[in-house]
């Protein structure tokens, strides 16, 4: 089985709290639990972060 080439990560105040391939539900739950904190989602490859949205 080939390892995934990319993944999404969700960060709260710069710390990774979630990793996976389908972040939609997780993002809104984490955002709701962390009101007033910086919650960001990023798409990562093995080498680097490609996109980061706040």
Order of alpha helices (4+ residues) and beta strands (2+ residues): beta-beta-alpha-beta-beta
